[in-house]
Amino acid sequence: MAATTQQQRLTLEEFLALPEREPALEYEAGEIAPKVAPQGQHSALQSELIERINRFARPARRAWAFPELRVTVGEASRVPDIAVYRWERIPRTGQGEIANQFREPPDVVIEIVSPDQSVAALVRRCLAFLADGVQVAALVDPADRSVLLFRRGQEPRALRGDDVLEFGEALPGFQLPVRALFAVLDLG
């Protein structure tokens, strides 16, 4: 799939008909942009979060955390680093299998800052996810060892050190101390 120029504007449906490519392309307000490829710390944090959420949520059929899942809601088709759906909200086929296309907002979205990414742009992205119906968005910043937590109707909350990352009603009971999350980066 080739990136479009400003003269080549596609509709959302035209964009979705294009073949997937690496890195994934995202669509918002008629604009197409490549997703930033993850690097080491980003991948380690993404893997750790997915593993911990799924270890907590999947056996009890509470929720499922998906990496790099295309989510199309409204007039946007984005690929968040992690999309978490409560079990009863996972899109399904008529046969009860996981659907290929996810056209409902996740309950939780997690974005992880990569080198050379704009934190301000990722904050705007988290706010856009909330506007599209996501309950909780988290922005994980490896350089700052912090998590910025966004909830609909509330002020953002910065978490560091012994603060606990939790997602409230979007994933009741899940808790992860921020310090424990970032400990995965220490190979000493």
SULZI-V352494 format. One record per residue. N is the residue number from 1. SS is DSSP state (H for helix, E for strand, - for the rest). PSI is psi in radians with two decimals (none if undefined). NEAR is the number of other C-alpha atoms within 10 Angstrom. Layout:
# SULZI-V352494
n:ss:psi:near
N:SS:PSI:NEAR
N:SS:PSI:NEAR
This chain:
# SULZI-V352494
n:ss:psi:near
1:-:2.18:12
2:-:2.49:11
3:-:2.55:12
4:-:2.72:13
5:-:3.04:10
6:-:-0.45:10
7:-:-0.47:6
8:-:1.63:10
9:-:2.25:14
10:-:2.65:16
11:-:2.91:14
12:H:-0.78:19
13:H:-0.66:10
14:H:-0.73:9
15:H:-0.81:19
16:H:-0.38:15
17:H:-0.26:9
18:-:2.63:10
19:-:2.60:9
20:-:2.74:12
21:-:2.97:10
22:-:2.30:9
23:-:2.73:13
24:-:2.59:18
25:E:2.62:20
26:E:2.68:21
27:E:2.26:20
28:E:2.20:15
29:-:0.72:13
30:-:-0.11:15
31:E:2.46:18
32:E:2.30:22
33:E:2.54:15
34:E:2.52:15
35:-:2.47:16
36:-:2.28:14
37:-:2.33:12
38:-:2.63:16
39:-:-2.98:11
40:H:-1.05:11
41:H:-0.72:19
42:H:-0.88:21
43:H:-0.71:15
44:H:-0.77:15
45:H:-0.69:20
46:H:-0.83:21
47:H:-0.79:15
48:H:-0.80:18
49:H:-0.78:18
50:H:-0.79:20
51:H:-0.82:13
52:H:-0.76:15
53:H:-0.81:20
54:H:-0.60:19
55:H:-0.66:13
56:H:-0.75:18
57:H:-0.62:21
58:-:-0.78:14
59:-:-0.61:10
60:-:0.09:10
61:-:0.77:12
62:-:-0.77:18
63:E:3.03:23
64:E:2.25:21
65:E:2.21:26
66:E:2.34:18
67:E:2.44:16
68:E:0.83:15
69:E:2.24:18
70:E:2.18:20
71:E:2.12:19
72:E:2.00:21
73:E:2.32:16
74:-:-2.23:14
75:-:0.52:14
76:E:2.55:19
77:E:1.79:22
78:E:2.86:21
79:E:1.49:21
80:E:2.74:23
81:E:-0.75:22
82:E:2.29:23
83:E:2.20:24
84:E:2.20:28
85:E:2.29:23
86:E:2.57:20
87:H:-0.80:16
88:H:-0.20:10
89:H:-0.04:15
90:-:2.17:18
91:-:2.39:18
92:E:2.72:14
93:-:3.05:10
94:-:-0.35:8
95:-:0.07:7
96:-:0.21:8
97:-:2.88:10
98:E:2.30:12
99:-:2.80:13
100:-:-0.64:11
101:-:2.25:14
102:E:1.89:17
103:-:0.29:14
104:-:2.55:17
105:-:2.53:23
106:-:2.90:29
107:-:-0.65:24
108:E:2.42:24
109:E:2.38:25
110:E:2.21:23
111:E:2.48:23
112:E:2.23:23
113:-:2.25:21
114:-:2.77:20
115:-:2.52:17
116:-:0.10:7
117:-:2.54:11
118:-:2.11:11
119:H:-0.69:16
120:H:-0.72:9
121:H:-0.64:10
122:H:-0.57:17
123:H:-0.81:19
124:H:-0.68:12
125:H:-0.78:17
126:H:-0.74:25
127:H:-0.64:18
128:H:-0.69:14
129:H:-0.76:25
130:H:-0.74:22
131:H:-0.47:12
132:-:0.06:17
133:-:-0.02:16
134:-:2.41:24
135:-:-0.74:21
136:E:2.36:25
137:E:2.41:28
138:E:2.36:25
139:E:1.96:21
140:E:2.17:26
141:E:1.76:20
142:-:-0.63:18
143:-:-0.60:10
144:-:-0.13:9
145:-:0.78:15
146:E:2.85:19
147:E:2.23:24
148:E:2.08:19
149:E:2.21:22
150:E:2.31:25
151:E:2.51:19
152:-:2.30:15
153:-:0.12:8
154:-:2.79:8
155:-:2.56:9
156:-:2.63:15
157:E:2.21:11
158:E:2.28:14
159:E:2.39:18
160:E:2.85:16
161:-:-2.04:14
162:-:-0.02:11
163:-:2.66:16
164:E:2.22:17
165:E:2.13:20
166:-:2.74:18
167:-:0.23:21
168:H:-2.40:13
169:H:-0.31:12
170:H:-0.49:19
171:-:1.28:22
172:-:2.34:13
173:-:-0.33:12
174:-:2.29:16
175:-:2.41:16
176:E:2.00:17
177:E:2.38:15
178:H:-0.71:20
179:H:-0.70:17
180:H:-0.63:14
181:H:-0.88:23
182:H:-0.25:20
183:H:-0.43:12
184:H:-0.38:13
185:H:-0.31:15
186:-:1.96:6
187:-:0.13:5
188:-:none:3
